[in-house]
Amino acid sequence: MAGNKHSDKYHITFADKRTTISLDTMLSELLAIKLNQIPETEEAHVAVRGWLQKTLIERMGDQSAPGMASHFARRYMLEFIADKRLIGKWHDWQGG
């Protein structure tokens, strides 16, 4: 393990509201790798932040409550990072 920090912070904007999303460092690193970036670089941070901004706005809407952003960010990241078969099984288990 390269670093020993436990979380990473990303600043996302919903309409005119800026919010900070704290994510487990491992999730941030896995997303960076999935986005073809080297974790713990400025480029990786920019790529992860951009992915979060785009994905959260697309899936939650620009007028959403920023207070739920960290929760949904983790959910969307796991869905994106995880094996599609595993996510499919999880969706089936959820009932749909």
Phi and psi in degrees as a GROMACS rama.xvg file:
@    title "Ramachandran Plot"
@    xaxis  label "Phi"
@    yaxis  label "Psi"
@TYPE xy
-70.0164  -49.3866  ALA-2
-111.597  172.897  GLY-3
-123.654  18.5426  ASN-4
-80.1037  158.333  LYS-5
-108.332  -17.4106  HIS-6
-148.358  155.438  SER-7
-119.435  149.061  ASP-8
-117.017  138.967  LYS-9
-132.19  137.222  TYR-10
-99.9599  121.703  HIS-11
-121.49  147.579  ILE-12
-116.335  127.709  THR-13
-111.561  116.011  PHE-14
50.738  -115.243  ALA-15
-103.516  8.70524  ASP-16
-104.731  123.355  LYS-17
-95.2191  136.059  ARG-18
-133.756  153.848  THR-19
-105.858  130.145  THR-20
-108.384  125.599  ILE-21
-103.038  128.547  SER-22
-128.861  146.466  LEU-23
-55.4807  134.624  ASP-24
-56.9166  -38.3273  THR-25
-61.6434  -41.1444  MET-26
-61.1318  -44.3668  LEU-27
-61.576  -41.6906  SER-28
-66.3446  -43.3407  GLU-29
-63.3477  -40.8379  LEU-30
-64.8492  -41.6278  LEU-31
-58.0384  -45.6319  ALA-32
-62.797  -43.6574  ILE-33
-60.2847  -30.703  LYS-34
-89.7287  14.5548  LEU-35
61.5513  38.8039  ASN-36
-117.772  158.595  GLN-37
-89.5053  118.974  ILE-38
-54.7419  155.735  PRO-39
66.2105  23.4369  GLU-40
-113.835  160.665  THR-41
-61.3775  -38.2042  GLU-42
-61.9954  -40.8356  GLU-43
-65.0238  -42.578  ALA-44
-60.9607  -44.3113  HIS-45
-63.4848  -43.177  VAL-46
-65.1005  -44.1662  ALA-47
-65.4306  -44.9827  VAL-48
-60.3196  -43.6491  ARG-49
-62.4828  -42.3601  GLY-50
-63.1682  -44.1596  TRP-51
-61.4319  -48.1153  LEU-52
-57.8431  -50.1582  GLN-53
-64.3001  -48.5374  LYS-54
-66.1477  -44.3153  THR-55
-64.5144  -42.3267  LEU-56
-66.3325  -43.9641  ILE-57
-62.1019  -39.7881  GLU-58
-95.5024  -25.3475  ARG-59
-107.331  -24.1721  MET-60
94.4625  154.534  GLY-61
-74.3833  -19.4732  ASP-62
-99.2097  13.3855  GLN-63
-68.6901  162.907  SER-64
-75.0924  114.8  ALA-65
-59.1186  -22.9977  PRO-66
-60.9166  -22.3741  GLY-67
-96.9835  -0.400225  MET-68
-60.806  -44.07  ALA-69
-63.2676  -42.0673  SER-70
-58.982  -52.3448  HIS-71
-71.2684  -30.4988  PHE-72
-59.7701  -46.6444  ALA-73
-61.6501  -42.9535  ARG-74
-61.6802  -50.0436  ARG-75
-65.0079  -36.3051  TYR-76
-64.247  -45.5214  MET-77
-61.4373  -42.0581  LEU-78
-62.3809  -36.6133  GLU-79
-75.6109  -39.2783  PHE-80
-80.0622  -39.5839  ILE-81
-67.6825  154.759  ALA-82
-55.3194  134.166  ASP-83
-60.8757  -34.5733  LYS-84
-65.1585  -40.9821  ARG-85
-63.5415  -45.7261  LEU-86
-62.4599  -39.8201  ILE-87
-60.3228  -44.0966  GLY-88
-63.5801  -38.8087  LYS-89
-64.8257  -44.3571  TRP-90
-61.7393  -41.0661  HIS-91
-61.0539  -43.1018  ASP-92
-63.1862  -36.0095  TRP-93
-71.6642  -14.6892  GLN-94
99.3013  22.735  GLY-95
